[in-house]
Amino acid sequence: MKVSRLLPALAAAVLSFVVLAAPANAGSLDRPANVERFMDAYRAWGRNAQDVDAYMNLFVQDGTARLWDSGLETPRDWAGIRSQIEGVLRLVPDYVFVPETVASDPDGRVVFIEALNTGTVKGKPVSFRTMHRLVLGDPAAGKDPSRVQEGRRFWDQVNMFRPVEDPANPLRNLFAGITTSATDPIPAIPLPPRIRQLAWNREAAGILVAGVDGTATLLGPGLTEPISGRRAMTEYLDRLFGAVRDVALEQRATVSADGTEYREWIGTAVALGGADPRTISFSLVERTVKTPTGTAWSLHFDTLDLIASVQTVKELRARIFG
């Protein structure tokens, strides 16, 4: 396990920061009307996810929509979006999609959605969560504001490939065995965006954990339930950072409303899966929710390239997609 790098300069910058300004896009739980229209259509499609035309109707209809996904170096275009959902339905004919949490910025352009995905792959049930960052159409540009112009999906592909893994060489859980540790009353140290970015890019688990209160919980890939305690959360991030190097992330969309904040990080990293180092697109979403007992912190990212070699990933894809 990599030892957390608590960089003195970084810590000093954090400790010297006294006032963290409220996010500029803070808002209420009353979502804009265009977001509600989109969510009505999204939920309706999720209940009957086999309707490909209804899925395509979620996107702006001029062919300019783009969709990024875990494991992709470039986004899917209009034709790629259709072929992707058709491929999912061939693979998971009983696919069901249920949006569970929704938050948008005040003007209704950026929306974060967490969803539960269920179905059967190769005769085995699968269940996994996906995080979606969507940009809805800009009416000033003649785009429908209740349809998706550009989206990015964050999820752990390992969940999809487990039904076809090699029993003799199963996909390992990068975070197996991490359990809750003792909590403490120490409050969070506010981390402004520039400091948080440095912490991610310098793999400083201790700084990131210091950014949440001592009673916080953490949920992420590989965990079936939230863990708590600074030791446990630091170990989780150290495991992540032990599977990559040269992390280079930039903060993109951020949405804050009524104690809940979503932060999108986009960039690259060198993945070390299968002792086969290679540069990959690496991205994640952080979600923090202020609760009466402490912060609920969740992370959404893909671990497939962090645990499997290029050849293993190729073989897994062939077993599912042919």
BELCOR-V723625 format. One record per run of one state. SS is the DSSP state (~ for helix, > for strand, _ for the rest). FROM is the first residue (numbers start at 1). LEN is the number of residues. If there is no record, write none. Layout:
# BELCOR-V723625
ss=SS from=FROM len=LEN
ss=SS from=FROM len=LEN
This chain:
# BELCOR-V723625
ss=_ from=1 len=7
ss=~ from=8 len=8
ss=_ from=16 len=10
ss=> from=26 len=2
ss=_ from=28 len=5
ss=~ from=33 len=15
ss=_ from=48 len=4
ss=~ from=52 len=5
ss=_ from=57 len=2
ss=> from=59 len=1
ss=_ from=60 len=6
ss=> from=66 len=3
ss=_ from=69 len=7
ss=> from=76 len=1
ss=_ from=77 len=1
ss=~ from=78 len=14
ss=_ from=92 len=4
ss=> from=96 len=9
ss=_ from=105 len=5
ss=> from=110 len=12
ss=_ from=122 len=2
ss=> from=124 len=13
ss=_ from=137 len=2
ss=~ from=139 len=3
ss=_ from=142 len=6
ss=> from=148 len=7
ss=_ from=155 len=3
ss=~ from=158 len=7
ss=_ from=165 len=1
ss=> from=166 len=1
ss=_ from=167 len=2
ss=> from=169 len=1
ss=_ from=170 len=23
ss=~ from=193 len=9
ss=_ from=202 len=3
ss=~ from=205 len=6
ss=_ from=211 len=6
ss=> from=217 len=3
ss=_ from=220 len=7
ss=> from=227 len=2
ss=_ from=229 len=1
ss=~ from=230 len=13
ss=_ from=243 len=1
ss=> from=244 len=14
ss=_ from=258 len=2
ss=> from=260 len=12
ss=_ from=272 len=1
ss=~ from=273 len=3
ss=_ from=276 len=2
ss=> from=278 len=14
ss=_ from=292 len=2
ss=> from=294 len=7
ss=_ from=301 len=3
ss=~ from=304 len=4
ss=_ from=308 len=2
ss=~ from=310 len=12
ss=_ from=322 len=1
